[in-house]
């Protein structure tokens, strides 16, 4: 008997993030759908205090609306010199317009006088998997780096052009998607999430 492939809703309206998530989920025995394919959905407010809380809130909220197995991800940049900011408000750090360039300018401005040895930062990604009635699991990934002095590169999205990754000697904005996917916070969390999905499919 051939088992029917499950639909997996990836709960994101950010097209660049959605593309990255879809690339990292390639090869799985699921048919990925996105929120834009579900007309009339109500946006789930991200009012958690941590990345994990926000991922769980989104996964459960959209799973209930869609009646589908749902994966949601919440991520952001945490700078040591800014006491962990931008943190969970990374996307709207410079305003509700969620302007990547404005967000980058704000971080660089706030850290203008921070010495090179104190510019440590990390990208954090939390991924939640849920059914309409319950949270199945929650995983997390991180990658350590430094905040550059200027915007460098045009690749990626979000804070990638100011996130300097020492092993590469470049920002995430200067490397290919393939290189980023080898080490990024989202790659780490999605690898763990793939395990959760595979375990779910077996059951």
KELUM-320555 format. One record per residue: residue in one letter; residue number from 0; x, y, z of N, C-alpha, C in turn. Coordinates in steps of 0.2 Angstrom, whole numbers, always signed. Example, Ala and Ser with C-alpha at 12.3 -4.5 7.8 and 13.67 -1.06 7.14 Angstrom:
2
+------+------+-------+-------+-------+-------+-------+-------+-------+-------+-------+
! resn ! resi !  n_c1 !  n_c2 !  n_c3 ! ca_c1 ! ca_c2 ! ca_c3 !  c_c1 !  c_c2 !  c_c3 !
+------+------+-------+-------+-------+-------+-------+-------+-------+-------+-------+
!    a !    0 !   +66 !   -28 !   +39 !   +62 !   -22 !   +39 !   +66 !   -16 !   +39 !
!    s !    1 !   +64 !   -11 !   +35 !   +68 !    -5 !   +36 !   +64 !    +0 !   +39 !
+------+------+-------+-------+-------+-------+-------+-------+-------+-------+-------+
END
This chain:
203
+------+------+-------+-------+-------+-------+-------+-------+-------+-------+-------+
! resn ! resi !  n_c1 !  n_c2 !  n_c3 ! ca_c1 ! ca_c2 ! ca_c3 !  c_c1 !  c_c2 !  c_c3 !
+------+------+-------+-------+-------+-------+-------+-------+-------+-------+-------+
!    x !    0 !    +4 !    -6 !    +0 !    +0 !    +0 !    +0 !    +4 !    +6 !    +0 !
!    x !    1 !    +3 !   +11 !    -5 !    +7 !   +17 !    -5 !    +4 !   +22 !    +0 !
!    x !    2 !    +8 !   +25 !    +4 !    +6 !   +30 !    +9 !    +5 !   +37 !    +5 !
!    x !    3 !    +0 !   +40 !    +6 !    -1 !   +47 !    +4 !    +4 !   +52 !    +7 !
!    x !    4 !    +7 !   +56 !    +2 !   +12 !   +61 !    +5 !    +8 !   +66 !    +9 !
!    x !    5 !   +11 !   +68 !   +15 !    +8 !   +73 !   +19 !    +9 !   +80 !   +16 !
!    x !    6 !    +5 !   +85 !   +17 !    +6 !   +92 !   +16 !    +9 !   +95 !   +22 !
!    x !    7 !   +14 !   +99 !   +21 !   +17 !  +102 !   +27 !   +17 !  +110 !   +25 !
!    x !    8 !   +13 !  +113 !   +30 !   +13 !  +120 !   +29 !   +19 !  +124 !   +32 !
!    x !    9 !   +22 !  +128 !   +28 !   +28 !  +132 !   +31 !   +25 !  +139 !   +32 !
!    x !   10 !   +25 !  +140 !   +39 !   +21 !  +147 !   +41 !   +25 !  +153 !   +40 !
!    x !   11 !   +26 !  +155 !   +34 !   +30 !  +162 !   +33 !   +27 !  +165 !   +27 !
!    x !   12 !   +27 !  +172 !   +28 !   +25 !  +176 !   +22 !   +31 !  +180 !   +19 !
!    x !   13 !   +37 !  +179 !   +23 !   +43 !  +182 !   +20 !   +46 !  +178 !   +15 !
!    x !   14 !   +46 !  +180 !    +9 !   +47 !  +176 !    +3 !   +55 !  +174 !    +3 !
!    x !   15 !   +59 !  +178 !    +5 !   +66 !  +176 !    +5 !   +67 !  +170 !   +10 !
!    x !   16 !   +64 !  +171 !   +16 !   +65 !  +166 !   +21 !   +61 !  +160 !   +19 !
!    x !   17 !   +56 !  +160 !   +16 !   +52 !  +154 !   +13 !   +56 !  +151 !    +8 !
!    x !   18 !   +59 !  +154 !    +4 !   +64 !  +151 !    -1 !   +69 !  +147 !    +2 !
!    x !   19 !   +72 !  +150 !    +7 !   +78 !  +147 !   +11 !   +75 !  +141 !   +15 !
!    x !   20 !   +69 !  +141 !   +18 !   +66 !  +135 !   +21 !   +65 !  +130 !   +16 !
!    x !   21 !   +62 !  +131 !   +11 !   +60 !  +126 !    +6 !   +66 !  +123 !    +3 !
!    x !   22 !   +72 !  +127 !    +2 !   +78 !  +124 !    +0 !   +81 !  +119 !    +5 !
!    x !   23 !   +80 !  +121 !   +11 !   +83 !  +116 !   +17 !   +79 !  +110 !   +18 !
!    x !   24 !   +72 !  +110 !   +16 !   +68 !  +105 !   +17 !   +68 !  +100 !   +11 !
!    x !   25 !   +72 !  +101 !    +5 !   +71 !   +97 !    -1 !   +73 !   +90 !    +1 !
!    x !   26 !   +69 !   +86 !    -3 !   +71 !   +79 !    -3 !   +66 !   +75 !    +3 !
!    x !   27 !   +62 !   +79 !    +6 !   +58 !   +76 !   +11 !   +52 !   +73 !    +8 !
!    x !   28 !   +49 !   +68 !   +11 !   +42 !   +65 !    +9 !   +36 !   +69 !   +11 !
!    x !   29 !   +36 !   +75 !    +9 !   +31 !   +80 !   +11 !   +30 !   +85 !    +5 !
!    x !   30 !   +24 !   +87 !    +4 !   +22 !   +92 !    -1 !   +22 !   +99 !    +3 !
!    x !   31 !   +27 !  +103 !    +2 !   +27 !  +109 !    +6 !   +22 !  +114 !    +3 !
!    x !   32 !   +18 !  +117 !    +7 !   +13 !  +123 !    +5 !   +15 !  +129 !    +9 !
!    x !   33 !   +13 !  +135 !    +7 !   +15 !  +141 !   +11 !    +8 !  +145 !   +12 !
!    x !   34 !    +9 !  +150 !   +16 !    +3 !  +153 !   +19 !    -1 !  +157 !   +13 !
!    x !   35 !    +3 !  +159 !    +8 !    +0 !  +162 !    +2 !    -5 !  +158 !    -2 !
!    x !   36 !    -4 !  +151 !    -1 !    -8 !  +146 !    -4 !   -15 !  +145 !    -1 !
!    x !   37 !   -16 !  +148 !    +5 !   -21 !  +147 !    +9 !   -25 !  +154 !   +10 !
!    x !   38 !   -30 !  +155 !    +6 !   -33 !  +162 !    +6 !   -37 !  +162 !   +12 !
!    x !   39 !   -37 !  +168 !   +15 !   -41 !  +170 !   +21 !   -38 !  +168 !   +27 !
!    x !   40 !   -32 !  +167 !   +28 !   -29 !  +165 !   +34 !   -28 !  +171 !   +38 !
!    x !   41 !   -29 !  +171 !   +45 !   -28 !  +176 !   +49 !   -21 !  +176 !   +52 !
!    x !   42 !   -17 !  +182 !   +52 !   -10 !  +182 !   +54 !   -10 !  +181 !   +62 !
!    x !   43 !    -6 !  +177 !   +64 !    -5 !  +175 !   +71 !    +0 !  +180 !   +74 !
!    x !   44 !    -2 !  +183 !   +79 !    +3 !  +188 !   +82 !    +9 !  +185 !   +85 !
!    x !   45 !   +15 !  +188 !   +84 !   +21 !  +185 !   +87 !   +22 !  +189 !   +94 !
!    x !   46 !   +19 !  +187 !   +99 !   +20 !  +191 !  +105 !   +24 !  +187 !  +111 !
!    x !   47 !   +27 !  +182 !  +109 !   +32 !  +178 !  +113 !   +38 !  +182 !  +115 !
!    x !   48 !   +41 !  +180 !  +121 !   +47 !  +184 !  +123 !   +53 !  +181 !  +121 !
!    x !   49 !   +53 !  +175 !  +118 !   +59 !  +171 !  +115 !   +57 !  +169 !  +108 !
!    x !   50 !   +63 !  +167 !  +105 !   +62 !  +164 !   +98 !   +58 !  +158 !   +99 !
!    x !   51 !   +59 !  +154 !  +104 !   +55 !  +147 !  +105 !   +48 !  +148 !  +106 !
!    x !   52 !   +46 !  +153 !  +110 !   +39 !  +155 !  +111 !   +36 !  +157 !  +105 !
!    x !   53 !   +39 !  +161 !  +101 !   +36 !  +164 !   +95 !   +35 !  +158 !   +89 !
!    x !   54 !   +40 !  +154 !   +89 !   +39 !  +148 !   +84 !   +34 !  +144 !   +86 !
!    x !   55 !   +33 !  +142 !   +92 !   +27 !  +138 !   +95 !   +21 !  +141 !   +94 !
!    x !   56 !   +20 !  +148 !   +95 !   +14 !  +151 !   +94 !   +12 !  +151 !   +87 !
!    x !   57 !   +16 !  +152 !   +82 !   +15 !  +152 !   +75 !   +13 !  +145 !   +73 !
!    x !   58 !   +17 !  +140 !   +75 !   +16 !  +134 !   +72 !    +9 !  +131 !   +74 !
!    x !   59 !    +7 !  +132 !   +81 !    +0 !  +130 !   +83 !    -5 !  +134 !   +80 !
!    x !   60 !    -4 !  +141 !   +80 !    -9 !  +145 !   +77 !   -11 !  +144 !   +70 !
!    x !   61 !    -6 !  +143 !   +66 !    -8 !  +142 !   +59 !   -10 !  +134 !   +57 !
!    x !   62 !    -7 !  +130 !   +61 !   -10 !  +123 !   +61 !   -17 !  +122 !   +62 !
!    x !   63 !   -19 !  +126 !   +67 !   -27 !  +126 !   +69 !   -31 !  +129 !   +63 !
!    x !   64 !   -28 !  +134 !   +60 !   -32 !  +137 !   +55 !   -32 !  +133 !   +48 !
!    x !   65 !   -26 !  +130 !   +47 !   -26 !  +126 !   +40 !   -28 !  +119 !   +41 !
!    x !   66 !   -28 !  +116 !   +47 !   -29 !  +109 !   +48 !   -23 !  +105 !   +45 !
!    x !   67 !   -17 !  +107 !   +45 !   -12 !  +104 !   +42 !    -6 !  +103 !   +47 !
!    x !   68 !    -1 !   +99 !   +46 !    +5 !   +98 !   +49 !    +9 !  +105 !   +48 !
!    x !   69 !   +11 !  +108 !   +53 !   +14 !  +115 !   +51 !   +21 !  +116 !   +54 !
!    x !   70 !   +25 !  +119 !   +51 !   +32 !  +121 !   +53 !   +32 !  +128 !   +53 !
!    x !   71 !   +34 !  +131 !   +59 !   +35 !  +138 !   +59 !   +42 !  +140 !   +62 !
!    x !   72 !   +45 !  +145 !   +60 !   +52 !  +147 !   +62 !   +52 !  +154 !   +64 !
!    x !   73 !   +56 !  +155 !   +70 !   +57 !  +162 !   +72 !   +64 !  +163 !   +73 !
!    x !   74 !   +67 !  +168 !   +70 !   +74 !  +169 !   +71 !   +76 !  +176 !   +71 !
!    x !   75 !   +83 !  +178 !   +73 !   +85 !  +184 !   +74 !   +92 !  +185 !   +75 !
!    x !   76 !   +94 !  +191 !   +76 !  +101 !  +193 !   +78 !  +102 !  +195 !   +85 !
!    x !   77 !  +107 !  +192 !   +89 !  +108 !  +194 !   +96 !  +115 !  +197 !   +96 !
!    x !   78 !  +116 !  +203 !   +98 !  +122 !  +206 !   +99 !  +124 !  +207 !  +106 !
!    x !   79 !  +130 !  +204 !  +108 !  +132 !  +205 !  +115 !  +132 !  +212 !  +118 !
!    x !   80 !  +135 !  +216 !  +114 !  +136 !  +223 !  +116 !  +129 !  +227 !  +117 !
!    x !   81 !  +124 !  +224 !  +114 !  +117 !  +227 !  +114 !  +113 !  +223 !  +119 !
!    x !   82 !  +116 !  +220 !  +124 !  +112 !  +216 !  +128 !  +107 !  +211 !  +125 !
!    x !   83 !  +109 !  +208 !  +119 !  +105 !  +203 !  +116 !  +101 !  +206 !  +111 !
!    x !   84 !  +100 !  +213 !  +110 !   +96 !  +216 !  +105 !   +99 !  +215 !   +98 !
!    x !   85 !   +96 !  +215 !   +92 !   +88 !  +216 !   +92 !   +84 !  +210 !   +95 !
!    x !   86 !   +87 !  +204 !   +95 !   +83 !  +199 !   +98 !   +76 !  +197 !   +94 !
!    x !   87 !   +71 !  +196 !   +98 !   +65 !  +194 !   +95 !   +61 !  +199 !   +91 !
!    x !   88 !   +64 !  +205 !   +91 !   +61 !  +211 !   +87 !   +66 !  +212 !   +81 !
!    x !   89 !   +70 !  +208 !   +79 !   +75 !  +209 !   +74 !   +72 !  +211 !   +68 !
!    x !   90 !   +66 !  +208 !   +65 !   +63 !  +210 !   +59 !   +60 !  +218 !   +59 !
!    x !   91 !   +58 !  +220 !   +65 !   +55 !  +227 !   +65 !   +59 !  +231 !   +70 !
!    x !   92 !   +66 !  +230 !   +70 !   +70 !  +234 !   +75 !   +70 !  +241 !   +73 !
!    x !   93 !   +70 !  +243 !   +67 !   +70 !  +250 !   +65 !   +63 !  +253 !   +63 !
!    x !   94 !   +58 !  +249 !   +65 !   +51 !  +251 !   +63 !   +47 !  +245 !   +60 !
!    x !   95 !   +40 !  +246 !   +60 !   +36 !  +241 !   +58 !   +36 !  +239 !   +51 !
!    x !   96 !   +40 !  +244 !   +47 !   +40 !  +242 !   +40 !   +45 !  +236 !   +38 !
!    x !   97 !   +48 !  +234 !   +43 !   +53 !  +228 !   +43 !   +58 !  +229 !   +37 !
!    x !   98 !   +61 !  +235 !   +37 !   +66 !  +237 !   +32 !   +73 !  +234 !   +34 !
!    x !   99 !   +75 !  +229 !   +30 !   +82 !  +226 !   +31 !   +87 !  +231 !   +31 !
!    x !  100 !   +87 !  +236 !   +27 !   +93 !  +241 !   +26 !   +92 !  +245 !   +32 !
!    x !  101 !   +86 !  +247 !   +34 !   +86 !  +252 !   +40 !   +88 !  +248 !   +47 !
!    x !  102 !   +86 !  +242 !   +47 !   +88 !  +238 !   +53 !   +96 !  +237 !   +53 !
!    x !  103 !   +99 !  +236 !   +48 !  +106 !  +236 !   +47 !  +109 !  +242 !   +49 !
!    x !  104 !  +107 !  +248 !   +47 !  +109 !  +254 !   +49 !  +109 !  +256 !   +56 !
!    x !  105 !  +103 !  +254 !   +59 !  +102 !  +255 !   +66 !  +107 !  +251 !   +70 !
!    x !  106 !  +108 !  +245 !   +69 !  +113 !  +241 !   +72 !  +120 !  +244 !   +72 !
!    x !  107 !  +122 !  +245 !   +66 !  +129 !  +248 !   +65 !  +130 !  +255 !   +68 !
!    x !  108 !  +124 !  +259 !   +69 !  +125 !  +265 !   +72 !  +125 !  +264 !   +80 !
!    x !  109 !  +121 !  +259 !   +82 !  +122 !  +258 !   +90 !  +128 !  +255 !   +92 !
!    x !  110 !  +132 !  +252 !   +87 !  +138 !  +249 !   +88 !  +144 !  +252 !   +86 !
!    x !  111 !  +143 !  +258 !   +84 !  +148 !  +262 !   +80 !  +155 !  +263 !   +85 !
!    x !  112 !  +154 !  +264 !   +91 !  +160 !  +265 !   +96 !  +162 !  +258 !   +99 !
!    x !  113 !  +159 !  +253 !   +97 !  +160 !  +246 !  +101 !  +167 !  +244 !   +98 !
!    x !  114 !  +172 !  +242 !  +102 !  +178 !  +240 !   +99 !  +178 !  +233 !   +96 !
!    x !  115 !  +183 !  +232 !   +91 !  +183 !  +226 !   +87 !  +182 !  +219 !   +92 !
!    x !  116 !  +185 !  +219 !   +97 !  +185 !  +213 !  +101 !  +179 !  +212 !  +105 !
!    x !  117 !  +174 !  +217 !  +105 !  +168 !  +216 !  +108 !  +162 !  +216 !  +104 !
!    x !  118 !  +163 !  +214 !   +97 !  +157 !  +215 !   +93 !  +154 !  +208 !   +91 !
!    x !  119 !  +155 !  +203 !   +96 !  +152 !  +196 !   +95 !  +144 !  +197 !   +95 !
!    x !  120 !  +142 !  +192 !   +90 !  +135 !  +192 !   +89 !  +133 !  +185 !   +87 !
!    x !  121 !  +127 !  +183 !   +87 !  +125 !  +176 !   +85 !  +118 !  +177 !   +82 !
!    x !  122 !  +117 !  +173 !   +77 !  +110 !  +172 !   +74 !  +107 !  +166 !   +77 !
!    x !  123 !  +101 !  +166 !   +79 !   +97 !  +161 !   +82 !   +91 !  +159 !   +78 !
!    x !  124 !   +90 !  +153 !   +78 !   +84 !  +151 !   +74 !   +80 !  +145 !   +78 !
!    x !  125 !   +74 !  +146 !   +79 !   +70 !  +141 !   +83 !   +64 !  +139 !   +78 !
!    x !  126 !   +63 !  +132 !   +78 !   +59 !  +129 !   +73 !   +54 !  +125 !   +77 !
!    x !  127 !   +47 !  +126 !   +76 !   +42 !  +122 !   +80 !   +38 !  +118 !   +74 !
!    x !  128 !   +36 !  +112 !   +76 !   +32 !  +108 !   +72 !   +26 !  +106 !   +76 !
!    x !  129 !   +20 !  +107 !   +73 !   +14 !  +106 !   +76 !    +8 !  +103 !   +72 !
!    x !  130 !    +4 !  +100 !   +75 !    -3 !   +98 !   +72 !    -8 !  +103 !   +75 !
!    x !  131 !   -14 !  +102 !   +72 !   -19 !  +107 !   +74 !   -21 !  +107 !   +81 !
!    x !  132 !   -19 !  +101 !   +85 !   -21 !  +100 !   +92 !   -15 !  +100 !   +96 !
!    x !  133 !    -9 !  +100 !   +94 !    -4 !  +100 !   +99 !    +3 !  +102 !   +96 !
!    x !  134 !    +7 !  +104 !  +100 !   +14 !  +105 !   +98 !   +18 !   +99 !   +98 !
!    x !  135 !   +21 !   +97 !   +92 !   +25 !   +91 !   +92 !   +32 !   +91 !   +94 !
!    x !  136 !   +35 !   +97 !   +93 !   +42 !   +98 !   +95 !   +45 !  +104 !   +93 !
!    x !  137 !   +51 !  +106 !   +96 !   +54 !  +112 !   +96 !   +61 !  +111 !   +96 !
!    x !  138 !   +65 !  +114 !   +91 !   +72 !  +114 !   +91 !   +75 !  +121 !   +89 !
!    x !  139 !   +82 !  +121 !   +90 !   +85 !  +127 !   +90 !   +92 !  +127 !   +87 !
!    x !  140 !   +94 !  +132 !   +83 !  +100 !  +132 !   +80 !  +104 !  +139 !   +81 !
!    x !  141 !  +110 !  +139 !   +81 !  +114 !  +145 !   +82 !  +120 !  +145 !   +78 !
!    x !  142 !  +123 !  +151 !   +76 !  +129 !  +152 !   +73 !  +132 !  +158 !   +76 !
!    x !  143 !  +139 !  +158 !   +78 !  +142 !  +163 !   +81 !  +146 !  +167 !   +75 !
!    x !  144 !  +146 !  +174 !   +76 !  +150 !  +178 !   +72 !  +151 !  +185 !   +75 !
!    x !  145 !  +153 !  +190 !   +71 !  +154 !  +197 !   +73 !  +150 !  +202 !   +69 !
!    x !  146 !  +149 !  +207 !   +72 !  +146 !  +213 !   +68 !  +151 !  +217 !   +64 !
!    x !  147 !  +151 !  +217 !   +58 !  +156 !  +221 !   +54 !  +155 !  +228 !   +55 !
!    x !  148 !  +159 !  +232 !   +52 !  +159 !  +240 !   +53 !  +155 !  +243 !   +48 !
!    x !  149 !  +154 !  +239 !   +42 !  +150 !  +242 !   +36 !  +146 !  +236 !   +33 !
!    x !  150 !  +141 !  +238 !   +29 !  +137 !  +233 !   +25 !  +142 !  +230 !   +20 !
!    x !  151 !  +142 !  +224 !   +20 !  +146 !  +220 !   +15 !  +143 !  +215 !   +11 !
!    x !  152 !  +142 !  +215 !    +5 !  +138 !  +210 !    +1 !  +131 !  +212 !    +0 !
!    x !  153 !  +128 !  +209 !    -5 !  +121 !  +210 !    -7 !  +117 !  +203 !    -7 !
!    x !  154 !  +120 !  +198 !    -5 !  +117 !  +191 !    -4 !  +113 !  +190 !    +2 !
!    x !  155 !  +109 !  +185 !    +2 !  +105 !  +183 !    +8 !  +100 !  +189 !    +9 !
!    x !  156 !   +98 !  +189 !   +16 !   +93 !  +194 !   +18 !   +94 !  +196 !   +25 !
!    x !  157 !   +90 !  +201 !   +27 !   +90 !  +203 !   +34 !   +97 !  +206 !   +36 !
!    x !  158 !  +100 !  +203 !   +41 !  +106 !  +206 !   +44 !  +112 !  +202 !   +41 !
!    x !  159 !  +111 !  +198 !   +36 !  +117 !  +194 !   +33 !  +123 !  +199 !   +31 !
!    x !  160 !  +122 !  +205 !   +28 !  +127 !  +209 !   +25 !  +131 !  +212 !   +31 !
!    x !  161 !  +129 !  +212 !   +37 !  +133 !  +214 !   +43 !  +136 !  +209 !   +48 !
!    x !  162 !  +134 !  +203 !   +46 !  +136 !  +197 !   +50 !  +142 !  +194 !   +47 !
!    x !  163 !  +148 !  +195 !   +51 !  +154 !  +193 !   +48 !  +155 !  +186 !   +51 !
!    x !  164 !  +157 !  +181 !   +47 !  +158 !  +174 !   +49 !  +165 !  +172 !   +49 !
!    x !  165 !  +169 !  +172 !   +54 !  +176 !  +172 !   +54 !  +179 !  +166 !   +50 !
!    x !  166 !  +176 !  +160 !   +51 !  +179 !  +154 !   +47 !  +179 !  +155 !   +39 !
!    x !  167 !  +174 !  +159 !   +37 !  +174 !  +161 !   +30 !  +178 !  +167 !   +28 !
!    x !  168 !  +179 !  +172 !   +33 !  +182 !  +178 !   +32 !  +178 !  +183 !   +28 !
!    x !  169 !  +171 !  +182 !   +28 !  +166 !  +186 !   +25 !  +160 !  +186 !   +28 !
!    x !  170 !  +156 !  +191 !   +26 !  +149 !  +191 !   +29 !  +145 !  +186 !   +26 !
!    x !  171 !  +139 !  +185 !   +29 !  +134 !  +180 !   +25 !  +131 !  +183 !   +19 !
!    x !  172 !  +132 !  +190 !   +19 !  +130 !  +193 !   +12 !  +135 !  +193 !    +7 !
!    x !  173 !  +141 !  +190 !    +8 !  +146 !  +190 !    +3 !  +147 !  +183 !    +1 !
!    x !  174 !  +143 !  +178 !    +4 !  +144 !  +171 !    +2 !  +138 !  +168 !    -2 !
!    x !  175 !  +139 !  +162 !    -5 !  +134 !  +159 !    -9 !  +129 !  +156 !    -4 !
!    x !  176 !  +123 !  +155 !    -7 !  +118 !  +152 !    -3 !  +120 !  +145 !    +0 !
!    x !  177 !  +123 !  +142 !    -5 !  +126 !  +135 !    -3 !  +131 !  +135 !    +3 !
!    x !  178 !  +135 !  +140 !    +3 !  +140 !  +141 !    +8 !  +136 !  +143 !   +15 !
!    x !  179 !  +132 !  +147 !   +14 !  +128 !  +149 !   +20 !  +124 !  +143 !   +23 !
!    x !  180 !  +121 !  +139 !   +19 !  +117 !  +133 !   +21 !  +121 !  +128 !   +25 !
!    x !  181 !  +128 !  +128 !   +24 !  +132 !  +123 !   +27 !  +133 !  +125 !   +34 !
!    x !  182 !  +132 !  +131 !   +36 !  +134 !  +133 !   +43 !  +128 !  +137 !   +47 !
!    x !  183 !  +123 !  +140 !   +43 !  +119 !  +145 !   +46 !  +115 !  +142 !   +52 !
!    x !  184 !  +112 !  +147 !   +56 !  +108 !  +145 !   +62 !  +102 !  +141 !   +59 !
!    x !  185 !   +99 !  +143 !   +53 !   +93 !  +140 !   +50 !   +94 !  +133 !   +48 !
!    x !  186 !  +100 !  +132 !   +45 !  +102 !  +126 !   +43 !  +103 !  +121 !   +48 !
!    x !  187 !  +106 !  +123 !   +54 !  +106 !  +119 !   +60 !   +99 !  +117 !   +63 !
!    x !  188 !   +95 !  +122 !   +63 !   +88 !  +121 !   +66 !   +84 !  +116 !   +61 !
!    x !  189 !   +85 !  +118 !   +55 !   +81 !  +114 !   +50 !   +83 !  +107 !   +49 !
!    x !  190 !   +90 !  +105 !   +50 !   +92 !   +99 !   +51 !   +89 !   +95 !   +56 !
!    x !  191 !   +88 !   +98 !   +62 !   +85 !   +95 !   +68 !   +78 !   +94 !   +66 !
!    x !  192 !   +75 !   +99 !   +63 !   +67 !   +99 !   +61 !   +66 !   +93 !   +57 !
!    x !  193 !   +71 !   +92 !   +52 !   +70 !   +86 !   +47 !   +69 !   +80 !   +51 !
!    x !  194 !   +73 !   +79 !   +56 !   +73 !   +73 !   +60 !   +66 !   +72 !   +64 !
!    x !  195 !   +63 !   +78 !   +66 !   +57 !   +78 !   +69 !   +51 !   +76 !   +64 !
!    x !  196 !   +52 !   +78 !   +58 !   +47 !   +77 !   +53 !   +47 !   +69 !   +51 !
!    x !  197 !   +53 !   +67 !   +50 !   +54 !   +60 !   +49 !   +51 !   +55 !   +54 !
!    x !  198 !   +53 !   +57 !   +60 !   +50 !   +53 !   +66 !   +42 !   +53 !   +66 !
!    x !  199 !   +39 !   +59 !   +64 !   +32 !   +60 !   +64 !   +29 !   +55 !   +58 !
!    x !  200 !   +33 !   +55 !   +52 !   +30 !   +52 !   +47 !   +31 !   +44 !   +48 !
!    x !  201 !   +36 !   +42 !   +52 !   +36 !   +35 !   +54 !   +30 !   +33 !   +58 !
!    x !  202 !   +28 !   +37 !   +62 !   +23 !   +35 !   +67 !   +16 !   +36 !   +64 !
+------+------+-------+-------+-------+-------+-------+-------+-------+-------+-------+
END
